[in-house]
């Protein structure tokens, strides 16, 4: 395979980011949802603030669920992110293969099917399983090493972003940074791809959210680390 173009690299990074966004945000959402099950007044305000999602304090739970999960016009909805992931996956069919991208399509189908209240929890578990299968198919496939690595670079950039948004412990972010460094080491000429600015912006946001400057500096410095 020849050099990866900037547009292809961007598609790979965003495919990793969008799939991670759906996977981790759904997990975090259902932890919040489960914590509200027995409460007379359900409060999703902290979760929505972390997602930069405005929500009316007077909105009914079913309205909030629809907006967050299914509203295509809401840029932070899970359906919007999953549709974007599928769009990138289709563009990357030659690089990733039909079988691999089929898991992204399955995740989107199962997310849509979850509109049926009685099937919601089962279908959301299926969405997570489909995304895990997608990542596993990339990892175990015979595709180009840099292509695989760029998808996982996007995945761990988004994981760090989400962990910092949800206020997770420093050790969880540090573990995700270790994984990000690992996959960056398999990318050929990362300095020529749209990565350095992404890492700079990520490091700034992580520091703004109260994590240590050394962690931010580590993220910034990844692009200069020598390949393994």
matplotlib code that plots the C-alpha trace (Angstrom):
import matplotlib.pyplot as plt

x = [0.0, 1.3, 1.5, -1.8, -3.3, -4.4, -8.0, -7.8, -5.9, -8.6, -11.3, -9.4, -8.9, -12.6, -13.7, -11.8, -13.1, -16.8, -16.9, -15.2, -17.6, -20.6, -19.1, -17.9, -20.7, -23.3, -21.5, -21.3, -24.9, -26.3, -24.4, -26.1, -29.5, -29.2, -28.4, -31.7, -34.0, -35.4, -35.4, -38.7, -36.9, -34.4, -31.3, -29.1, -27.8, -24.2, -24.0, -25.4, -23.0, -20.1, -21.4, -22.0, -25.6, -28.2, -31.3, -34.3, -34.9, -38.6, -37.9, -39.5, -37.2, -38.5, -37.8, -34.3, -33.7, -34.9, -32.7, -29.6, -29.9, -31.7, -32.0, -30.0, -30.0, -28.4, -24.6, -23.9, -26.6, -25.5, -27.3, -25.5, -22.1, -22.9, -24.1, -20.9, -18.8, -20.7, -20.0, -16.3, -16.3, -17.9, -15.2, -12.6, -14.0, -10.9, -8.5, -10.5, -12.6, -16.3, -16.4, -14.8, -17.0, -20.1, -19.8, -20.2, -23.3, -24.7, -24.0, -26.0, -28.9, -29.0, -29.0, -32.0, -33.8, -33.3, -36.1, -38.5, -38.5, -38.8, -35.7, -33.6, -31.2, -30.7, -30.1, -27.7, -25.6, -25.6, -24.3, -21.4, -20.7, -20.7, -18.2, -16.0, -16.2, -15.3, -12.2, -11.3, -11.7, -9.3, -6.8, -6.8, -7.2, -4.4, -4.8, -2.0, -0.4, -0.6, -4.3, -5.0, -2.9, -4.6, -8.1, -6.8, -5.0, -8.4, -10.0, -7.6, -7.7, -11.5, -11.1, -8.9, -11.3, -14.2, -12.5, -11.5, -15.0, -16.5, -13.9, -12.3, -9.2, -5.8, -4.6, -7.4, -6.2, -2.6, -3.4, -5.2, -2.2, 0.0, -2.2, -2.2, 1.6, 1.7, -0.5, 1.3, 4.5, 3.1, 2.1, 4.5, 5.6, 2.9, 4.3, 3.0, -0.6, -3.3, -2.2, -0.1, -2.8, -5.3, -2.9, -2.2, -5.9, -6.5, -3.7, -5.1, -8.5, -7.2, -5.3, -8.3, -10.4, -8.0, -5.6, -1.9, 0.4, 2.8, -0.1, -0.8, 2.9, 3.1, 0.2, 1.8, 5.1, 3.8, 4.2, 8.0, 8.5, 10.6, 8.8, 9.2]
y = [0.0, 3.5, 6.5, 7.3, 10.6, 13.3, 12.7, 9.0, 9.5, 11.8, 9.2, 6.6, 8.8, 9.8, 6.2, 5.3, 8.4, 7.9, 4.2, 4.9, 7.8, 5.6, 2.7, 4.6, 7.2, 4.5, 2.7, 5.9, 6.8, 3.4, 3.7, 7.1, 5.6, 2.7, 5.1, 7.0, 4.0, 4.1, 7.9, 9.8, 12.7, 11.6, 13.7, 13.5, 17.0, 16.0, 13.5, 16.1, 18.7, 16.3, 15.7, 19.4, 18.5, 21.1, 19.6, 21.4, 20.7, 20.2, 17.6, 14.2, 11.2, 9.8, 13.1, 13.2, 9.6, 10.2, 13.4, 11.7, 8.4, 8.9, 12.6, 12.7, 16.5, 16.5, 16.4, 14.7, 12.0, 8.4, 7.9, 10.9, 9.5, 6.0, 7.3, 9.3, 6.2, 4.2, 6.9, 6.8, 3.0, 2.9, 5.2, 2.9, -0.4, -0.9, -0.5, -2.4, -4.9, -5.6, -8.0, -5.6, -2.6, -4.8, -4.7, -0.9, -1.3, -3.9, -1.4, 1.2, -1.2, -2.3, 1.2, 2.0, -1.1, 0.0, 2.6, -0.2, 0.3, -3.3, -4.1, -1.0, -2.6, -5.8, -3.8, -1.4, -4.3, -5.5, -2.1, -2.4, -6.0, -5.0, -2.2, -4.6, -7.1, -4.2, -3.4, -7.1, -7.6, -4.7, -6.0, -9.5, -8.7, -8.7, -5.0, -2.4, -1.8, 2.0, 1.8, -0.3, 2.0, 5.2, 3.8, 2.9, 6.3, 7.9, 5.5, 6.4, 10.1, 9.9, 7.7, 10.3, 13.0, 11.1, 10.0, 13.6, 14.8, 12.3, 13.0, 9.6, 8.9, 10.0, 6.4, 5.6, 8.5, 7.5, 4.0, 5.4, 7.6, 4.5, 2.8, 5.9, 6.0, 2.3, 2.7, 6.0, 4.0, 1.9, 4.9, 5.8, 9.5, 10.6, 14.2, 14.3, 13.5, 15.5, 14.2, 16.9, 19.5, 16.9, 16.0, 19.6, 20.4, 17.3, 18.1, 21.6, 20.3, 17.6, 20.3, 22.6, 19.8, 19.6, 16.9, 17.4, 19.4, 16.4, 14.3, 17.1, 17.4, 13.7, 13.9, 16.8, 15.0, 11.8, 12.9, 13.4, 10.0, 7.7, 4.8, 1.4]
z = [0.0, -0.9, 1.4, 3.2, 2.0, 4.4, 3.6, 4.1, 7.4, 8.6, 7.7, 9.7, 12.7, 12.8, 12.3, 15.4, 17.3, 16.4, 17.3, 20.6, 21.2, 20.9, 22.8, 25.9, 26.0, 26.0, 28.8, 30.8, 30.0, 31.3, 34.5, 35.0, 33.9, 36.3, 39.1, 38.4, 38.0, 41.6, 41.9, 41.7, 40.0, 37.5, 37.0, 33.9, 34.2, 35.1, 32.3, 29.8, 30.9, 30.3, 26.8, 26.1, 25.5, 26.5, 28.1, 29.5, 33.2, 32.3, 29.6, 30.2, 30.4, 27.1, 25.3, 26.7, 25.7, 22.1, 21.7, 23.1, 21.4, 18.1, 17.0, 13.7, 13.9, 17.3, 16.7, 20.1, 19.7, 19.4, 16.1, 14.6, 15.7, 14.5, 11.2, 10.8, 11.7, 9.0, 6.5, 7.2, 7.2, 3.7, 2.4, 3.8, 2.5, 0.2, 3.1, 5.8, 3.9, 3.6, 6.6, 9.0, 8.1, 8.3, 12.1, 11.9, 9.9, 12.4, 15.2, 13.4, 12.7, 16.3, 17.6, 15.3, 16.5, 20.1, 19.7, 20.8, 24.6, 25.3, 23.3, 24.3, 26.8, 24.8, 21.6, 23.2, 24.5, 20.9, 19.7, 22.1, 21.1, 17.4, 18.0, 19.9, 17.0, 14.6, 16.6, 16.9, 13.2, 12.5, 15.0, 13.6, 9.9, 7.3, 6.4, 6.3, 9.7, 9.4, 8.5, 11.6, 13.8, 12.6, 13.5, 17.0, 17.3, 16.8, 19.2, 22.0, 21.3, 21.8, 24.9, 26.5, 25.6, 27.1, 30.2, 31.0, 30.3, 32.7, 35.4, 35.5, 37.6, 36.4, 36.1, 33.5, 31.4, 31.8, 30.6, 27.5, 26.8, 26.9, 24.3, 22.2, 22.3, 21.3, 18.2, 17.2, 17.0, 14.2, 12.0, 9.3, 9.2, 11.8, 11.6, 8.0, 9.0, 10.8, 14.2, 15.9, 16.1, 17.4, 20.2, 21.0, 21.3, 23.4, 25.8, 26.3, 27.1, 29.5, 31.4, 31.5, 33.0, 36.0, 35.1, 35.6, 33.3, 33.0, 31.5, 29.0, 28.1, 27.6, 25.1, 23.3, 23.1, 21.6, 18.0, 18.6, 20.3, 18.1, 16.4, 18.1]

ax = plt.figure().add_subplot(projection="3d")
ax.plot(x, y, z, "-o")
ax.set_aspect("equal")
plt.show()
